[in-house]
Amino acid sequence: NKWRIVFPDNGRQWKDWKQASTFYSGNRIQTTKYTWFTFLPKNLFEQFHRLGNLYFFFLVVLNWFPQVEVFHREITMLPLIVVLLASMIKDAIEDYRKYRFDKKINFSKTRVYDK
């Protein structure tokens, strides 16, 4: 039963309220980074901006050439996959918590003070 309190900035915004309300009809808070469709590409893009992940990816690619193969191909992929999965799970949990908090804020009762 908590209320959000909104104080309008000044009277200028109320003059064209009907016109502005058509443009901003879906006024809601959204702090999440991902959607269901963009999670994998965006997360992989962010993961490979880290130098450690690029290093392990370079080792995986290098190990696919038979001339420089040191370990089995699957063994060199294991550290990279474990790190990427752990980071993806952590990011998914964080984003889901942000989504729940945004939903809670967006559906809370609001009291607007006016002159």
C-alpha positions in Angstrom: 0.0 0.0 0.0 2.9 2.4 -0.7 2.2 5.5 -2.8 4.5 7.2 -5.2 4.3 10.9 -5.0 4.8 12.9 -8.2 5.3 16.7 -8.1 4.7 18.5 -11.4 7.5 20.7 -12.6 5.5 23.8 -13.4 2.3 24.9 -15.1 3.7 25.0 -18.6 3.4 21.2 -19.0 -0.4 21.3 -18.2 -1.2 23.6 -21.1 -0.7 20.9 -23.8 -1.5 17.9 -21.5 -3.9 16.2 -24.0 -1.4 16.4 -26.8 1.5 15.3 -24.7 -0.5 12.4 -23.2 -1.0 10.9 -26.7 2.8 10.8 -27.2 3.6 9.5 -23.8 0.7 7.1 -23.2 3.0 4.2 -22.2 4.9 6.2 -19.6 6.6 3.5 -17.5 9.9 2.8 -16.0 12.2 0.2 -17.7 15.7 -0.4 -16.4 16.2 -3.9 -17.8 18.8 -4.4 -20.5 17.5 -7.5 -22.2 14.4 -9.0 -23.7 13.8 -12.7 -24.5 15.0 -12.2 -28.0 18.0 -10.0 -27.3 19.5 -11.7 -24.3 21.9 -14.1 -26.1 23.3 -11.7 -28.7 23.6 -8.8 -26.3 25.1 -10.8 -23.5 27.6 -12.5 -25.8 28.6 -9.1 -27.2 29.2 -7.8 -23.7 31.1 -11.0 -22.6 33.5 -10.8 -25.5 34.4 -7.2 -24.7 36.3 -8.7 -21.7 40.0 -9.4 -22.5 40.0 -12.7 -20.6 37.1 -14.1 -22.6 38.8 -13.1 -25.9 42.0 -14.8 -24.8 40.2 -18.1 -24.1 38.3 -17.8 -27.4 41.6 -17.3 -29.2 42.9 -20.5 -27.6 39.8 -22.4 -28.6 40.1 -21.2 -32.2 43.9 -21.9 -32.3 43.4 -25.4 -30.9 41.1 -26.3 -33.9 44.2 -26.3 -36.2 45.9 -29.7 -36.1 49.4 -28.2 -36.3 49.2 -26.3 -33.0 46.7 -28.5 -31.2 47.9 -29.0 -27.6 44.8 -30.5 -25.9 41.6 -32.1 -27.1 39.4 -29.5 -28.7 36.6 -30.1 -26.2 38.9 -29.5 -23.2 40.0 -26.1 -24.4 36.3 -25.0 -24.9 35.4 -26.0 -21.3 36.8 -23.0 -19.4 35.3 -20.6 -21.8 31.9 -22.2 -21.7 31.9 -22.4 -17.9 32.8 -18.7 -17.6 30.2 -17.6 -20.2 27.4 -19.7 -18.7 28.1 -18.4 -15.2 28.1 -14.8 -16.4 25.0 -15.4 -18.4 23.1 -16.9 -15.4 24.3 -14.0 -13.2 23.1 -11.4 -15.8 19.8 -13.1 -16.3 19.1 -13.2 -12.6 20.0 -9.5 -12.2 17.9 -8.5 -15.1 14.9 -10.5 -13.9 15.2 -8.8 -10.5 15.2 -5.4 -12.3 12.2 -6.5 -14.3 10.2 -7.4 -11.1 11.2 -4.1 -9.4 10.1 -2.1 -12.5 6.8 -4.0 -12.6 6.3 -3.2 -8.9 7.0 0.5 -9.5 4.9 0.8 -12.6 1.8 -0.7 -11.0 2.1 1.2 -7.8 -0.5 3.8 -6.8 0.5 7.4 -7.6 -0.6 10.6 -6.0 0.0 13.8 -8.0 0.1 17.2 -6.3 -1.1 20.2 -8.2 -1.8 23.8 -7.2 
